[in-house]
Amino acid sequence: MSRRVRVHQFVVAEIVRPQSPSWRKSDLFCVSHWFDVPADTEFPYTVARMQVFTRFYLSRARPTDFRVRVTWLHAPGGVSRVIGNFGPFAVPFARDTTARDCSFNLHNIRLQGVGVHRIELIREGQRGWTAGKVVRVATTYFVVER
């Protein structure tokens, strides 16, 4: 993948439904940065499904694989804890496309507690100084509350 990929929207939703096969329009349901769990919830608590909607803006990009990483930032002891790695998700960019919408399905996220969680869209660097390293493409957050 080239440096010619930018992400302008990266949001968490319960359901992302494309209005057409080309993903030119999408309905996003229950978009929120808050995730409420019942007061009597015991952790770890499993979220069966969460979707992350992403809008890519492109300039001669090549197809590539992405991963999604979920991190609990308010873990005990002040040390962040990765609670999920999802993917790889193959995204077939076409060279003549200027924008592409994509939804990544995250299944069975095991929340470890309340607090701020970070979701990152990452890929492996292919060339130069990023070769073999994790490159963060986009980041969003959500908060788990009782």
C-alpha contacts under 8 A as a table, 3 or more apart, distances in Angstrom:
res1	aa1	res2	aa2	distance
1	M	4	R	7.94
1	M	5	V	7.81
1	M	61	A	5.95
1	M	62	R	5.16
1	M	63	P	6.53
1	M	64	T	5.71
1	M	126	Q	7.12
2	S	5	V	6.66
2	S	60	R	7.92
2	S	61	A	5.69
2	S	62	R	6.86
3	R	61	A	7.97
4	R	58	L	5.82
4	R	59	S	5.18
4	R	60	R	6.87
4	R	61	A	6.05
5	V	56	F	6.50
5	V	57	Y	5.83
5	V	58	L	4.84
5	V	59	S	6.68
5	V	61	A	6.47
6	R	56	F	5.63
6	R	57	Y	5.14
6	R	58	L	6.57
6	R	137	V	7.60
7	V	10	F	7.01
7	V	54	T	6.90
7	V	55	R	5.77
7	V	56	F	4.64
7	V	57	Y	6.18
7	V	137	V	7.08
7	V	138	A	6.40
8	H	54	T	7.68
8	H	55	R	6.01
8	H	56	F	6.62
8	H	57	Y	7.37
9	Q	53	F	7.27
9	Q	54	T	5.43
9	Q	55	R	5.17
9	Q	56	F	7.68
10	F	52	V	6.63
10	F	53	F	5.59
10	F	54	T	4.60
10	F	55	R	6.80
10	F	138	A	6.75
10	F	139	T	7.06
10	F	140	T	6.49
11	V	31	V	7.07
11	V	32	S	7.94
11	V	52	V	5.54
11	V	53	F	5.35
11	V	54	T	6.82
11	V	140	T	6.59
12	V	31	V	5.85
12	V	32	S	6.48
12	V	33	H	7.11
12	V	50	M	7.12
12	V	51	Q	5.87
12	V	52	V	4.57
12	V	53	F	6.39
12	V	140	T	7.86
12	V	142	F	7.94
13	A	16	V	6.63
13	A	28	L	6.38
13	A	29	F	5.99
13	A	30	C	5.41
13	A	31	V	4.30
13	A	32	S	6.57
13	A	50	M	6.43
13	A	51	Q	5.34
13	A	52	V	6.11
13	A	53	F	7.12
14	E	28	L	7.87
14	E	29	F	5.99
14	E	30	C	5.49
14	E	31	V	6.78
14	E	49	R	7.27
14	E	50	M	5.30
14	E	51	Q	5.81
15	I	28	L	6.11
15	I	29	F	5.17
15	I	30	C	7.06
15	I	50	M	7.40
15	I	51	Q	6.26
16	V	26	S	6.75
16	V	27	D	5.81
16	V	28	L	4.76
16	V	29	F	6.34
16	V	51	Q	6.76
16	V	53	F	6.87
16	V	103	S	6.78
17	R	26	S	5.56
17	R	27	D	5.14
17	R	28	L	6.57
18	P	21	P	6.91
18	P	23	W	5.37
18	P	24	R	7.65
18	P	25	K	6.02
18	P	26	S	4.15
18	P	27	D	6.16
19	Q	23	W	6.76
19	Q	24	R	7.50
19	Q	25	K	5.42
19	Q	26	S	5.29
19	Q	27	D	6.86
20	S	23	W	5.55
20	S	24	R	6.68
20	S	25	K	6.69
20	S	26	S	7.81
23	W	26	S	6.37
23	W	100	R	7.23
23	W	101	D	5.80
23	W	102	C	7.48
24	R	100	R	7.64
24	R	101	D	7.10
28	L	31	V	6.50
28	L	53	F	7.99
32	S	35	F	7.45
32	S	142	F	7.58
33	H	141	Y	6.45
33	H	142	F	4.26
33	H	143	V	6.12
34	W	142	F	5.44
34	W	143	V	4.83
34	W	144	V	6.10
34	W	145	E	7.33
35	F	142	F	6.90
35	F	143	V	5.91
35	F	144	V	4.76
35	F	145	E	6.31
36	D	144	V	5.81
36	D	145	E	4.98
36	D	146	R	5.64
37	V	41	T	6.53
37	V	144	V	7.11
37	V	145	E	6.21
37	V	146	R	5.07
38	P	41	T	5.41
38	P	146	R	5.70
39	A	146	R	4.95
41	T	45	Y	7.23
41	T	146	R	7.90
42	E	45	Y	6.51
43	F	111	L	6.88
43	F	112	Q	5.49
43	F	113	G	5.91
44	P	110	R	5.79
44	P	111	L	5.37
44	P	112	Q	4.55
44	P	113	G	6.75
45	Y	110	R	5.48
45	Y	111	L	5.09
45	Y	112	Q	6.62
45	Y	113	G	7.86
46	T	108	N	5.67
46	T	109	I	5.46
46	T	110	R	4.41
46	T	111	L	6.07
47	V	50	M	7.25
47	V	107	H	7.31
47	V	108	N	5.31
47	V	109	I	5.08
47	V	110	R	6.41
47	V	111	L	7.30
48	A	107	H	5.50
48	A	108	N	4.50
48	A	109	I	6.67
49	R	105	N	6.99
49	R	106	L	5.69
49	R	107	H	4.57
49	R	108	N	6.10
49	R	109	I	7.37
50	M	105	N	6.13
50	M	106	L	5.17
50	M	107	H	6.54
51	Q	103	S	6.40
51	Q	104	F	5.56
51	Q	105	N	4.65
51	Q	106	L	5.84
52	V	103	S	5.55
52	V	104	F	5.16
52	V	105	N	6.66
52	V	106	L	7.72
53	F	101	D	7.40
53	F	102	C	6.03
53	F	103	S	4.51
53	F	104	F	6.57
54	T	101	D	5.76
54	T	102	C	5.25
54	T	103	S	6.04
54	T	104	F	7.90
55	R	99	A	7.07
55	R	100	R	5.83
55	R	101	D	4.44
55	R	102	C	6.38
56	F	99	A	5.56
56	F	100	R	5.14
56	F	101	D	6.16
56	F	102	C	7.86
57	Y	98	T	5.78
57	Y	99	A	4.48
57	Y	100	R	6.58
58	L	61	A	5.92
58	L	97	T	6.75
58	L	98	T	4.80
58	L	99	A	5.68
58	L	100	R	7.66
59	S	95	R	7.26
59	S	96	D	7.94
59	S	97	T	7.55
59	S	98	T	6.15
60	R	94	A	7.56
60	R	95	R	4.52
60	R	96	D	6.65
60	R	97	T	7.65
61	A	93	F	6.21
61	A	94	A	7.02
61	A	95	R	5.75
62	R	92	P	7.47
62	R	93	F	5.60
62	R	94	A	6.75
62	R	95	R	6.57
63	P	90	A	7.29
63	P	91	V	5.69
63	P	92	P	4.46
63	P	93	F	4.68
63	P	94	A	7.18
64	T	90	A	5.84
64	T	91	V	5.62
64	T	92	P	6.77
64	T	93	F	7.59
65	D	88	P	5.68
65	D	89	F	5.29
65	D	90	A	4.36
65	D	91	V	6.07
65	D	123	R	6.52
66	F	87	G	6.70
66	F	88	P	5.43
66	F	89	F	5.12
66	F	90	A	6.44
66	F	91	V	7.39
66	F	121	L	6.73
66	F	122	I	5.70
66	F	123	R	4.83
66	F	124	E	7.87
67	R	85	N	7.04
67	R	86	F	5.64
67	R	87	G	4.67
67	R	88	P	4.97
67	R	89	F	6.17
67	R	121	L	5.95
67	R	122	I	5.24
67	R	123	R	6.06
68	V	85	N	5.84
68	V	86	F	5.05
68	V	87	G	6.42
68	V	119	I	6.82
68	V	120	E	5.60
68	V	121	L	4.79
68	V	122	I	6.10
69	R	82	V	7.24
69	R	83	I	7.90
69	R	84	G	5.73
69	R	85	N	4.58
69	R	86	F	6.33
69	R	119	I	5.71
69	R	120	E	5.23
69	R	121	L	6.72
69	R	122	I	7.41
70	V	82	V	5.92
70	V	83	I	5.73
70	V	84	G	5.03
70	V	85	N	6.48
70	V	117	H	6.84
70	V	118	R	5.67
70	V	119	I	4.62
70	V	120	E	6.58
71	T	80	S	6.60
71	T	81	R	5.51
71	T	82	V	4.17
71	T	83	I	5.52
71	T	84	G	7.04
71	T	117	H	5.51
71	T	118	R	5.13
71	T	119	I	6.56
72	W	75	A	6.03
72	W	80	S	5.68
72	W	81	R	5.21
72	W	82	V	6.20
72	W	83	I	6.58
72	W	111	L	7.95
72	W	112	Q	7.53
72	W	115	G	7.43
72	W	116	V	6.33
72	W	117	H	4.49
72	W	118	R	6.53
73	L	78	G	7.72
73	L	79	V	7.16
73	L	80	S	4.52
73	L	81	R	6.62
73	L	115	G	7.19
73	L	116	V	5.56
73	L	117	H	5.50
73	L	118	R	6.92
74	H	78	G	6.25
74	H	79	V	7.33
74	H	80	S	6.43
74	H	114	V	7.59
74	H	115	G	5.44
74	H	116	V	6.00
74	H	117	H	7.61
75	A	78	G	5.82
75	A	79	V	5.89
75	A	80	S	5.69
75	A	81	R	6.38
75	A	112	Q	7.98
75	A	113	G	7.50
76	P	79	V	6.73
82	V	85	N	7.73
83	I	109	I	7.44
83	I	110	R	6.65
83	I	111	L	7.10
83	I	112	Q	7.57
84	G	109	I	6.51
84	G	110	R	7.53
86	F	106	L	6.61
89	F	104	F	7.43
91	V	102	C	7.86
93	F	97	T	7.22
93	F	100	R	7.48
94	A	97	T	5.43
97	T	100	R	7.22
106	L	109	I	6.95
113	G	144	V	7.41
114	V	143	V	7.26
114	V	144	V	4.77
114	V	145	E	5.48
114	V	146	R	7.34
115	G	143	V	5.39
115	G	144	V	5.24
115	G	145	E	6.72
116	V	141	Y	6.88
116	V	142	F	5.90
116	V	143	V	4.46
116	V	144	V	6.51
117	H	141	Y	5.58
117	H	142	F	5.34
117	H	143	V	6.00
117	H	144	V	7.59
118	R	139	T	6.99
118	R	140	T	5.95
118	R	141	Y	4.46
118	R	142	F	6.59
119	I	139	T	5.70
119	I	140	T	5.32
119	I	141	Y	5.86
119	I	142	F	7.97
120	E	136	R	6.62
120	E	137	V	7.40
120	E	138	A	5.75
120	E	139	T	4.49
120	E	140	T	6.61
121	L	136	R	6.04
121	L	137	V	5.44
121	L	138	A	5.08
121	L	139	T	6.32
122	I	134	V	6.47
122	I	135	V	5.51
122	I	136	R	4.52
122	I	137	V	5.45
122	I	138	A	7.25
123	R	134	V	5.82
123	R	135	V	5.37
123	R	136	R	6.71
123	R	137	V	7.24
124	E	130	T	7.78
124	E	131	A	7.19
124	E	132	G	5.78
124	E	133	K	5.58
124	E	134	V	4.76
124	E	135	V	5.87
125	G	130	T	4.59
125	G	131	A	4.41
125	G	132	G	5.25
125	G	133	K	5.32
125	G	134	V	6.15
125	G	135	V	6.01
126	Q	130	T	6.52
126	Q	131	A	4.54
126	Q	132	G	6.41
127	R	130	T	5.89
127	R	131	A	4.54
128	G	131	A	5.59
130	T	133	K	5.31
130	T	134	V	7.52
130	T	135	V	7.20
136	R	139	T	7.54
